[in-house]
Amino acid sequence: MQEATRLRELEAECRQRALSEPDKKWYWLAQAAKYQVQASQKIAFHSEETTTADSPEVKLAQWSHGRDERRLAGPYAVKSER
């Protein structure tokens, strides 16, 4: 989390420089946006790592690799009757 805090500080510095250097405003705003995205990614990654006892575990459904008749539900699908 310290790295995310540092990235937020860099973002703020870049925004301040954009105000003080109008000729390079778009450069500093682009740098600020870059640091903002990196900080958000660090925070999101950190929140995925932290699992608590009250957070449920999610299990993905296992799909069979065989033929699935539900996929034939289009207008031209005809089931053979025997």
Secondary structure by P-SEA (a helix, b strand, c coil): caaaaaaaaaaaaaaaaaaacccaaaaaaaaaaaaaaaaaaaaaaaaaacccccbbbbbbbbbbccccccccccccbbbbcc
